[in-house]
Amino acid sequence: MGNDRRSPVSKLIDLGTHLGQTAVVLLVELQPETSDRIHVHLRAYPANGNLHLPTGVQLVLADAAGQAVSTVTAREADNYIQLRLIGQPGEAFGVTLALNQISVTEQFLI
């Protein structure tokens, strides 16, 4: 497995709630399969030493037009949630992390 070319990128996304601050880490991992096919793994983890995500945190994947194509919601005691997609270099997608009435969207380009 000497040709494993994973290049993880992570970003801290802070979801403020009326009960205090809730921080979630979004990990975006790219794994090239071929020159025109890239596996993208999206994971949301609790931050600040918390063991579990807050119940109800949503991870939403959107296409380049902004249309939601996949959603996963944290249940009680989930230590992460994830989505996966396969894309091509130059393809755009969006990721939204949401909790209650707060949401943060990040745009990515493969």
N, CA, C and O atoms as CSV, one atom per row, in Angstrom:
chain,resi,resn,atom,element,x,y,z
A,1,MET,N,N,0.808,-1.176,0.000
A,1,MET,CA,C,0.000,0.000,0.000
A,1,MET,C,C,0.858,1.250,0.000
A,1,MET,O,O,0.481,2.268,0.581
A,2,GLY,N,N,1.987,1.179,-0.636
A,2,GLY,CA,C,2.881,2.308,-0.677
A,2,GLY,C,C,2.402,3.436,-1.567
A,2,GLY,O,O,2.983,4.521,-1.550
A,3,ASN,N,N,1.347,3.203,-2.351
A,3,ASN,CA,C,0.858,4.229,-3.261
A,3,ASN,C,C,-0.423,4.874,-2.751
A,3,ASN,O,O,-1.217,5.390,-3.537
A,4,ASP,N,N,-0.624,4.847,-1.436
A,4,ASP,CA,C,-1.805,5.464,-0.844
A,4,ASP,C,C,-1.605,6.978,-0.822
A,4,ASP,O,O,-0.740,7.470,-0.098
A,5,ARG,N,N,-2.398,7.733,-1.611
A,5,ARG,CA,C,-2.200,9.174,-1.755
A,5,ARG,C,C,-3.300,9.962,-1.061
A,5,ARG,O,O,-3.783,10.951,-1.612
A,6,ARG,N,N,-3.702,9.556,0.112
A,6,ARG,CA,C,-4.731,10.290,0.839
A,6,ARG,C,C,-4.198,11.653,1.232
A,6,ARG,O,O,-3.037,11.799,1.614
A,7,SER,N,N,-5.061,12.642,1.133
A,7,SER,CA,C,-4.666,13.982,1.551
A,7,SER,C,C,-5.799,14.576,2.380
A,7,SER,O,O,-6.630,15.318,1.856
A,8,PRO,N,N,-5.839,14.249,3.690
A,8,PRO,CA,C,-6.938,14.757,4.507
A,8,PRO,C,C,-6.821,16.254,4.760
A,8,PRO,O,O,-5.730,16.803,4.908
A,9,VAL,N,N,-7.966,16.881,4.803
A,9,VAL,CA,C,-8.070,18.305,5.109
A,9,VAL,C,C,-9.127,18.406,6.197
A,9,VAL,O,O,-10.188,17.792,6.080
A,10,SER,N,N,-8.859,19.170,7.258
A,10,SER,CA,C,-9.887,19.322,8.280
A,10,SER,C,C,-10.101,20.790,8.588
A,10,SER,O,O,-9.209,21.621,8.416
A,11,LYS,N,N,-11.305,21.087,9.048
A,11,LYS,CA,C,-11.663,22.458,9.377
A,11,LYS,C,C,-12.594,22.431,10.574
A,11,LYS,O,O,-13.528,21.631,10.611
A,12,LEU,N,N,-12.355,23.297,11.556
A,12,LEU,CA,C,-13.212,23.405,12.723
A,12,LEU,C,C,-14.388,24.312,12.372
A,12,LEU,O,O,-14.205,25.451,11.942
A,13,ILE,N,N,-15.597,23.786,12.564
A,13,ILE,CA,C,-16.800,24.561,12.312
A,13,ILE,C,C,-17.553,24.669,13.628
A,13,ILE,O,O,-17.846,23.655,14.261
A,14,ASP,N,N,-17.861,25.864,14.037
A,14,ASP,CA,C,-18.470,26.145,15.331
A,14,ASP,C,C,-19.952,26.405,15.142
A,14,ASP,O,O,-20.341,27.328,14.428
A,15,LEU,N,N,-20.782,25.586,15.786
A,15,LEU,CA,C,-22.228,25.769,15.730
A,15,LEU,C,C,-22.683,26.325,17.071
A,15,LEU,O,O,-22.732,25.597,18.062
A,16,GLY,N,N,-23.011,27.594,17.106
A,16,GLY,CA,C,-23.456,28.202,18.365
A,16,GLY,C,C,-24.927,27.897,18.602
A,16,GLY,O,O,-25.739,27.990,17.681
A,17,THR,N,N,-25.268,27.540,19.808
A,17,THR,CA,C,-26.665,27.305,20.150
A,17,THR,C,C,-27.037,28.206,21.321
A,17,THR,O,O,-26.159,28.782,21.963
A,18,HIS,N,N,-28.324,28.331,21.602
A,18,HIS,CA,C,-28.764,29.172,22.711
A,18,HIS,C,C,-28.377,28.582,24.065
A,18,HIS,O,O,-28.511,29.248,25.092
A,19,LEU,N,N,-27.897,27.330,24.075
A,19,LEU,CA,C,-27.473,26.695,25.320
A,19,LEU,C,C,-25.965,26.812,25.525
A,19,LEU,O,O,-25.432,26.246,26.479
A,20,GLY,N,N,-25.291,27.511,24.679
A,20,GLY,CA,C,-23.837,27.644,24.784
A,20,GLY,C,C,-23.213,27.439,23.419
A,20,GLY,O,O,-23.856,27.638,22.389
A,21,GLN,N,N,-21.974,27.045,23.425
A,21,GLN,CA,C,-21.261,26.839,22.159
A,21,GLN,C,C,-21.091,25.345,21.907
A,21,GLN,O,O,-20.737,24.595,22.817
A,22,THR,N,N,-21.342,24.918,20.684
A,22,THR,CA,C,-21.138,23.537,20.274
A,22,THR,C,C,-20.172,23.559,19.109
A,22,THR,O,O,-20.472,24.138,18.065
A,23,ALA,N,N,-19.019,22.938,19.273
A,23,ALA,CA,C,-18.024,22.906,18.207
A,23,ALA,C,C,-17.982,21.515,17.590
A,23,ALA,O,O,-18.015,20.505,18.293
A,24,VAL,N,N,-17.910,21.481,16.278
A,24,VAL,CA,C,-17.870,20.241,15.523
A,24,VAL,C,C,-16.713,20.338,14.543
A,24,VAL,O,O,-16.515,21.372,13.906
A,25,VAL,N,N,-15.952,19.262,14.426
A,25,VAL,CA,C,-14.854,19.207,13.461
A,25,VAL,C,C,-15.355,18.498,12.215
A,25,VAL,O,O,-15.894,17.394,12.297
A,26,LEU,N,N,-15.180,19.123,11.072
A,26,LEU,CA,C,-15.510,18.517,9.790
A,26,LEU,C,C,-14.210,18.039,9.161
A,26,LEU,O,O,-13.301,18.835,8.928
A,27,LEU,N,N,-14.119,16.750,8.887
A,27,LEU,CA,C,-12.954,16.177,8.226
A,27,LEU,C,C,-13.341,15.831,6.809
A,27,LEU,O,O,-14.311,15.108,6.578
A,28,VAL,N,N,-12.581,16.349,5.857
A,28,VAL,CA,C,-12.786,16.051,4.448
A,28,VAL,C,C,-11.542,15.312,3.978
A,28,VAL,O,O,-10.435,15.848,4.033
A,29,GLU,N,N,-11.725,14.090,3.519
A,29,GLU,CA,C,-10.597,13.276,3.091
A,29,GLU,C,C,-10.773,12.900,1.627
A,29,GLU,O,O,-11.816,12.382,1.228
A,30,LEU,N,N,-9.752,13.166,0.840
A,30,LEU,CA,C,-9.763,12.844,-0.587
A,30,LEU,C,C,-8.860,11.653,-0.832
A,30,LEU,O,O,-7.729,11.617,-0.349
A,31,GLN,N,N,-9.357,10.668,-1.588
A,31,GLN,CA,C,-8.561,9.498,-1.908
A,31,GLN,C,C,-8.697,9.229,-3.414
A,31,GLN,O,O,-9.708,8.692,-3.866
A,32,PRO,N,N,-7.662,9.610,-4.185
A,32,PRO,CA,C,-7.722,9.366,-5.629
A,32,PRO,C,C,-7.767,7.878,-5.933
A,32,PRO,O,O,-7.009,7.089,-5.370
A,33,GLU,N,N,-8.664,7.513,-6.827
A,33,GLU,CA,C,-8.738,6.128,-7.298
A,33,GLU,C,C,-8.086,6.029,-8.669
A,33,GLU,O,O,-7.266,5.147,-8.925
A,34,THR,N,N,-8.471,6.957,-9.547
A,34,THR,CA,C,-7.864,7.078,-10.874
A,34,THR,C,C,-7.691,8.571,-11.126
A,34,THR,O,O,-8.027,9.392,-10.272
A,35,SER,N,N,-7.168,8.920,-12.292
A,35,SER,CA,C,-6.955,10.341,-12.587
A,35,SER,C,C,-8.265,11.120,-12.702
A,35,SER,O,O,-8.265,12.344,-12.571
A,36,ASP,N,N,-9.381,10.427,-12.946
A,36,ASP,CA,C,-10.659,11.127,-13.087
A,36,ASP,C,C,-11.730,10.628,-12.107
A,36,ASP,O,O,-12.923,10.841,-12.327
A,37,ARG,N,N,-11.305,9.972,-11.040
A,37,ARG,CA,C,-12.256,9.443,-10.056
A,37,ARG,C,C,-11.640,9.583,-8.661
A,37,ARG,O,O,-10.613,8.976,-8.356
A,38,ILE,N,N,-12.291,10.399,-7.820
A,38,ILE,CA,C,-11.798,10.688,-6.477
A,38,ILE,C,C,-12.869,10.308,-5.457
A,38,ILE,O,O,-14.025,10.712,-5.587
A,39,HIS,N,N,-12.487,9.537,-4.452
A,39,HIS,CA,C,-13.385,9.225,-3.337
A,39,HIS,C,C,-13.263,10.346,-2.311
A,39,HIS,O,O,-12.158,10.728,-1.926
A,40,VAL,N,N,-14.400,10.869,-1.873
A,40,VAL,CA,C,-14.426,11.930,-0.875
A,40,VAL,C,C,-15.176,11.393,0.342
A,40,VAL,O,O,-16.319,10.948,0.237
A,41,HIS,N,N,-14.513,11.441,1.500
A,41,HIS,CA,C,-15.108,10.998,2.756
A,41,HIS,C,C,-15.313,12.235,3.625
A,41,HIS,O,O,-14.373,12.993,3.869
A,42,LEU,N,N,-16.523,12.432,4.083
A,42,LEU,CA,C,-16.872,13.565,4.946
A,42,LEU,C,C,-17.262,13.010,6.302
A,42,LEU,O,O,-18.134,12.147,6.397
A,43,ARG,N,N,-16.615,13.503,7.357
A,43,ARG,CA,C,-16.954,13.074,8.715
A,43,ARG,C,C,-17.061,14.283,9.619
A,43,ARG,O,O,-16.268,15.220,9.526
A,44,ALA,N,N,-18.049,14.252,10.492
A,44,ALA,CA,C,-18.203,15.278,11.524
A,44,ALA,C,C,-17.957,14.615,12.874
A,44,ALA,O,O,-18.556,13.590,13.203
A,45,TYR,N,N,-17.059,15.227,13.648
A,45,TYR,CA,C,-16.681,14.734,14.970
A,45,TYR,C,C,-16.987,15.795,16.021
A,45,TYR,O,O,-17.045,16.984,15.705
A,46,PRO,N,N,-17.184,15.371,17.275
A,46,PRO,CA,C,-17.298,16.358,18.349
A,46,PRO,C,C,-15.935,16.996,18.602
A,46,PRO,O,O,-14.900,16.368,18.382
A,47,ALA,N,N,-15.937,18.231,19.060
A,47,ALA,CA,C,-14.694,18.945,19.359
A,47,ALA,C,C,-14.652,19.296,20.838
A,47,ALA,O,O,-15.574,19.000,21.598
A,48,ASN,N,N,-13.563,19.930,21.216
A,48,ASN,CA,C,-13.377,20.421,22.587
A,48,ASN,C,C,-13.467,19.328,23.640
A,48,ASN,O,O,-13.956,19.565,24.745
A,49,GLY,N,N,-12.995,18.120,23.299
A,49,GLY,CA,C,-12.958,17.039,24.274
A,49,GLY,C,C,-14.280,16.324,24.491
A,49,GLY,O,O,-14.352,15.426,25.330
A,50,ASN,N,N,-15.318,16.687,23.773
A,50,ASN,CA,C,-16.602,15.996,23.910
A,50,ASN,C,C,-16.497,14.600,23.294
A,50,ASN,O,O,-15.807,14.410,22.293
A,51,LEU,N,N,-17.174,13.641,23.885
A,51,LEU,CA,C,-17.130,12.267,23.388
A,51,LEU,C,C,-18.164,11.997,22.309
A,51,LEU,O,O,-17.966,11.119,21.469
A,52,HIS,N,N,-19.268,12.742,22.319
A,52,HIS,CA,C,-20.352,12.481,21.377
A,52,HIS,C,C,-20.818,13.776,20.720
A,52,HIS,O,O,-20.713,14.860,21.292
A,53,LEU,N,N,-21.327,13.633,19.521
A,53,LEU,CA,C,-21.955,14.769,18.844
A,53,LEU,C,C,-23.277,15.078,19.537
A,53,LEU,O,O,-23.913,14.182,20.092
A,54,PRO,N,N,-23.687,16.324,19.507
A,54,PRO,CA,C,-25.026,16.624,20.026
A,54,PRO,C,C,-26.083,15.913,19.175
A,54,PRO,O,O,-25.991,15.899,17.948
A,55,THR,N,N,-27.065,15.336,19.820
A,55,THR,CA,C,-28.150,14.680,19.098
A,55,THR,C,C,-28.809,15.679,18.156
A,55,THR,O,O,-29.130,16.797,18.557
A,56,GLY,N,N,-29.008,15.280,16.919
A,56,GLY,CA,C,-29.670,16.145,15.946
A,56,GLY,C,C,-28.747,16.899,15.015
A,56,GLY,O,O,-29.220,17.521,14.064
A,57,VAL,N,N,-27.425,16.866,15.257
A,57,VAL,CA,C,-26.506,17.509,14.306
A,57,VAL,C,C,-26.667,16.821,12.956
A,57,VAL,O,O,-26.671,15.593,12.873
A,58,GLN,N,N,-26.799,17.622,11.901
A,58,GLN,CA,C,-26.956,17.075,10.559
A,58,GLN,C,C,-25.740,17.397,9.707
A,58,GLN,O,O,-25.175,18.488,9.788
A,59,LEU,N,N,-25.350,16.435,8.895
A,59,LEU,CA,C,-24.324,16.600,7.883
A,59,LEU,C,C,-25.034,16.426,6.551
A,59,LEU,O,O,-25.587,15.363,6.270
A,60,VAL,N,N,-25.018,17.487,5.721
A,60,VAL,CA,C,-25.779,17.496,4.474
A,60,VAL,C,C,-24.815,17.711,3.310
A,60,VAL,O,O,-24.017,18.648,3.322
A,61,LEU,N,N,-24.893,16.847,2.316
A,61,LEU,CA,C,-24.105,16.961,1.101
A,61,LEU,C,C,-24.984,17.549,0.005
A,61,LEU,O,O,-26.097,17.079,-0.230
A,62,ALA,N,N,-24.472,18.587,-0.667
A,62,ALA,CA,C,-25.222,19.230,-1.757
A,62,ALA,C,C,-24.403,19.194,-3.032
A,62,ALA,O,O,-23.173,19.208,-2.990
A,63,ASP,N,N,-25.088,19.147,-4.164
A,63,ASP,CA,C,-24.400,19.183,-5.445
A,63,ASP,C,C,-23.988,20.615,-5.781
A,63,ASP,O,O,-24.229,21.534,-4.998
A,64,ALA,N,N,-23.376,20.800,-6.930
A,64,ALA,CA,C,-22.869,22.118,-7.332
A,64,ALA,C,C,-23.984,23.165,-7.421
A,64,ALA,O,O,-23.730,24.358,-7.255
A,65,ALA,N,N,-25.213,22.721,-7.683
A,65,ALA,CA,C,-26.348,23.643,-7.777
A,65,ALA,C,C,-26.948,23.957,-6.407
A,65,ALA,O,O,-27.886,24.749,-6.310
A,66,GLY,N,N,-26.417,23.346,-5.350
A,66,GLY,CA,C,-26.920,23.613,-4.015
A,66,GLY,C,C,-28.050,22.711,-3.565
A,66,GLY,O,O,-28.623,22.921,-2.496
A,67,GLN,N,N,-28.382,21.703,-4.372
A,67,GLN,CA,C,-29.455,20.778,-4.031
A,67,GLN,C,C,-28.923,19.683,-3.107
A,67,GLN,O,O,-27.913,19.050,-3.414
A,68,ALA,N,N,-29.592,19.462,-1.988
A,68,ALA,CA,C,-29.188,18.401,-1.064
A,68,ALA,C,C,-29.338,17.043,-1.741
A,68,ALA,O,O,-30.380,16.739,-2.323
A,69,VAL,N,N,-28.288,16.236,-1.659
A,69,VAL,CA,C,-28.335,14.912,-2.264
A,69,VAL,C,C,-28.232,13.802,-1.221
A,69,VAL,O,O,-28.582,12.655,-1.503
A,70,SER,N,N,-27.758,14.129,-0.028
A,70,SER,CA,C,-27.648,13.131,1.024
A,70,SER,C,C,-27.552,13.837,2.374
A,70,SER,O,O,-26.916,14.883,2.500
A,71,THR,N,N,-28.198,13.244,3.385
A,71,THR,CA,C,-28.194,13.814,4.732
A,71,THR,C,C,-28.059,12.695,5.751
A,71,THR,O,O,-28.644,11.622,5.597
A,72,VAL,N,N,-27.282,12.958,6.792
A,72,VAL,CA,C,-27.193,12.037,7.923
A,72,VAL,C,C,-27.337,12.874,9.189
A,72,VAL,O,O,-26.833,13.994,9.270
A,73,THR,N,N,-28.038,12.308,10.184
A,73,THR,CA,C,-28.314,13.012,11.433
A,73,THR,C,C,-27.746,12.227,12.609
A,73,THR,O,O,-27.932,11.014,12.698
A,74,ALA,N,N,-27.053,12.920,13.512
A,74,ALA,CA,C,-26.480,12.278,14.695
A,74,ALA,C,C,-27.580,11.836,15.644
A,74,ALA,O,O,-28.527,12.570,15.927
A,75,ARG,N,N,-27.423,10.619,16.121
A,75,ARG,CA,C,-28.320,10.090,17.145
A,75,ARG,C,C,-27.638,10.230,18.504
A,75,ARG,O,O,-26.481,10.641,18.591
A,76,GLU,N,N,-28.344,9.897,19.522
A,76,GLU,CA,C,-27.774,9.955,20.869
A,76,GLU,C,C,-26.554,9.026,20.937
A,76,GLU,O,O,-26.619,7.864,20.535
A,77,ALA,N,N,-25.463,9.552,21.445
A,77,ALA,CA,C,-24.209,8.808,21.672
A,77,ALA,C,C,-23.412,8.514,20.398
A,77,ALA,O,O,-22.511,7.676,20.437
A,78,ASP,N,N,-23.709,9.170,19.270
A,78,ASP,CA,C,-22.866,9.020,18.076
A,78,ASP,C,C,-21.571,9.800,18.292
A,78,ASP,O,O,-21.601,10.970,18.672
A,79,ASN,N,N,-20.426,9.141,18.047
A,79,ASN,CA,C,-19.163,9.861,18.185
A,79,ASN,C,C,-18.701,10.451,16.857
A,79,ASN,O,O,-17.737,11.217,16.830
A,80,TYR,N,N,-19.361,10.115,15.768
A,80,TYR,CA,C,-19.161,10.785,14.484
A,80,TYR,C,C,-20.306,10.405,13.552
A,80,TYR,O,O,-21.010,9.420,13.776
A,81,ILE,N,N,-20.476,11.207,12.504
A,81,ILE,CA,C,-21.387,10.875,11.405
A,81,ILE,C,C,-20.606,11.075,10.122
A,81,ILE,O,O,-19.656,11.857,10.091
A,82,GLN,N,N,-20.992,10.380,9.061
A,82,GLN,CA,C,-20.217,10.468,7.829
A,82,GLN,C,C,-21.076,10.313,6.580
A,82,GLN,O,O,-22.161,9.731,6.600
A,83,LEU,N,N,-20.539,10.862,5.491
A,83,LEU,CA,C,-21.088,10.690,4.153
A,83,LEU,C,C,-19.919,10.447,3.204
A,83,LEU,O,O,-18.791,10.859,3.475
A,84,ARG,N,N,-20.197,9.785,2.108
A,84,ARG,CA,C,-19.162,9.525,1.103
A,84,ARG,C,C,-19.713,9.844,-0.278
A,84,ARG,O,O,-20.909,9.722,-0.542
A,85,LEU,N,N,-18.812,10.252,-1.136
A,85,LEU,CA,C,-19.184,10.486,-2.519
A,85,LEU,C,C,-17.999,10.189,-3.419
A,85,LEU,O,O,-16.857,10.117,-2.967
A,86,ILE,N,N,-18.288,10.022,-4.678
A,86,ILE,CA,C,-17.246,9.851,-5.685
A,86,ILE,C,C,-17.416,10.986,-6.676
A,86,ILE,O,O,-18.512,11.222,-7.184
A,87,GLY,N,N,-16.317,11.692,-6.949
A,87,GLY,CA,C,-16.375,12.826,-7.855
A,87,GLY,C,C,-15.200,12.850,-8.799
A,87,GLY,O,O,-14.357,11.954,-8.797
A,88,GLN,N,N,-15.158,13.882,-9.601
A,88,GLN,CA,C,-14.094,14.083,-10.578
A,88,GLN,C,C,-13.357,15.371,-10.261
A,88,GLN,O,O,-13.944,16.298,-9.702
A,89,PRO,N,N,-12.076,15.444,-10.610
A,89,PRO,CA,C,-11.341,16.695,-10.400
A,89,PRO,C,C,-12.074,17.861,-11.061
A,89,PRO,O,O,-12.511,17.766,-12.208
A,90,GLY,N,N,-12.202,18.958,-10.320
A,90,GLY,CA,C,-12.903,20.132,-10.824
A,90,GLY,C,C,-14.374,20.167,-10.458
A,90,GLY,O,O,-15.034,21.184,-10.672
A,91,GLU,N,N,-14.903,19.084,-9.910
A,91,GLU,CA,C,-16.311,19.023,-9.525
A,91,GLU,C,C,-16.514,19.743,-8.185
A,91,GLU,O,O,-15.712,19.590,-7.264
A,92,ALA,N,N,-17.584,20.523,-8.088
A,92,ALA,CA,C,-17.887,21.278,-6.871
A,92,ALA,C,C,-18.981,20.577,-6.075
A,92,ALA,O,O,-19.842,19.901,-6.637
A,93,PHE,N,N,-18.931,20.751,-4.752
A,93,PHE,CA,C,-19.988,20.267,-3.883
A,93,PHE,C,C,-19.997,21.114,-2.612
A,93,PHE,O,O,-19.024,21.797,-2.294
A,94,GLY,N,N,-21.099,21.053,-1.908
A,94,GLY,CA,C,-21.222,21.797,-0.660
A,94,GLY,C,C,-21.514,20.863,0.493
A,94,GLY,O,O,-22.110,19.801,0.313
A,95,VAL,N,N,-21.088,21.268,1.686
A,95,VAL,CA,C,-21.347,20.505,2.900
A,95,VAL,C,C,-21.932,21.461,3.928
A,95,VAL,O,O,-21.379,22.529,4.189
A,96,THR,N,N,-23.050,21.066,4.504
A,96,THR,CA,C,-23.677,21.864,5.547
A,96,THR,C,C,-23.685,21.071,6.840
A,96,THR,O,O,-24.040,19.892,6.857
A,97,LEU,N,N,-23.289,21.726,7.922
A,97,LEU,CA,C,-23.454,21.199,9.271
A,97,LEU,C,C,-24.545,22.034,9.917
A,97,LEU,O,O,-24.491,23.264,9.881
A,98,ALA,N,N,-25.538,21.374,10.509
A,98,ALA,CA,C,-26.668,22.101,11.077
A,98,ALA,C,C,-27.059,21.519,12.427
A,98,ALA,O,O,-26.977,20.313,12.657
A,99,LEU,N,N,-27.482,22.407,13.305
A,99,LEU,CA,C,-28.013,22.024,14.609
A,99,LEU,C,C,-29.079,23.048,14.974
A,99,LEU,O,O,-28.815,24.249,15.033
A,100,ASN,N,N,-30.281,22.554,15.215
A,100,ASN,CA,C,-31.414,23.425,15.521
A,100,ASN,C,C,-31.581,24.454,14.403
A,100,ASN,O,O,-31.747,24.064,13.247
A,101,GLN,N,N,-31.543,25.749,14.707
A,101,GLN,CA,C,-31.740,26.780,13.688
A,101,GLN,C,C,-30.429,27.308,13.126
A,101,GLN,O,O,-30.439,28.225,12.305
A,102,ILE,N,N,-29.294,26.745,13.555
A,102,ILE,CA,C,-27.974,27.207,13.125
A,102,ILE,C,C,-27.439,26.269,12.059
A,102,ILE,O,O,-27.525,25.050,12.202
A,103,SER,N,N,-26.883,26.834,10.982
A,103,SER,CA,C,-26.237,26.004,9.967
A,103,SER,C,C,-25.044,26.751,9.392
A,103,SER,O,O,-25.028,27.978,9.304
A,104,VAL,N,N,-24.050,25.969,9.007
A,104,VAL,CA,C,-22.849,26.494,8.380
A,104,VAL,C,C,-22.607,25.674,7.134
A,104,VAL,O,O,-22.600,24.443,7.178
A,105,THR,N,N,-22.406,26.369,6.006
A,105,THR,CA,C,-22.181,25.670,4.734
A,105,THR,C,C,-20.785,26.029,4.213
A,105,THR,O,O,-20.376,27.191,4.230
A,106,GLU,N,N,-20.083,25.024,3.760
A,106,GLU,CA,C,-18.764,25.195,3.157
A,106,GLU,C,C,-18.827,24.638,1.739
A,106,GLU,O,O,-19.445,23.602,1.496
A,107,GLN,N,N,-18.191,25.326,0.820
A,107,GLN,CA,C,-18.112,24.898,-0.569
A,107,GLN,C,C,-16.740,24.282,-0.823
A,107,GLN,O,O,-15.730,24.773,-0.318
A,108,PHE,N,N,-16.705,23.212,-1.603
A,108,PHE,CA,C,-15.445,22.532,-1.918
A,108,PHE,C,C,-15.350,22.276,-3.413
A,108,PHE,O,O,-16.354,22.189,-4.120
A,109,LEU,N,N,-14.125,22.162,-3.863
A,109,LEU,CA,C,-13.824,21.841,-5.255
A,109,LEU,C,C,-12.841,20.687,-5.227
A,109,LEU,O,O,-11.780,20.783,-4.611
A,110,ILE,N,N,-13.189,19.605,-5.887
A,110,ILE,CA,C,-12.324,18.425,-5.915
A,110,ILE,C,C,-11.129,18.689,-6.801
A,110,ILE,O,O,-10.274,17.818,-6.961
